[in-house]
Amino acid sequence: MAEETREVRGRLPKDLKIAFEIACARLELTQTAALEEAIRDWLKKKESPTGGK
């Protein structure tokens, strides 16, 4: 059975969005996969004992 998914939306500065698109294309990675990785990394950092400090 496929994992249930939900949509996440947000706004970024234009230059950051373009850089993200280019990096994903160069790495042959979907933007969804890259965002999932980034969010998981961010959560680990924020949930660490030091709170990302």
Buried (B, 14 or more C-beta within 10 A) or exposed (E): EEEEEEEEEEEEEEEEEEEBEEEBEEEEEEEEEBBEEEEEEEEEEEEEEEEEE
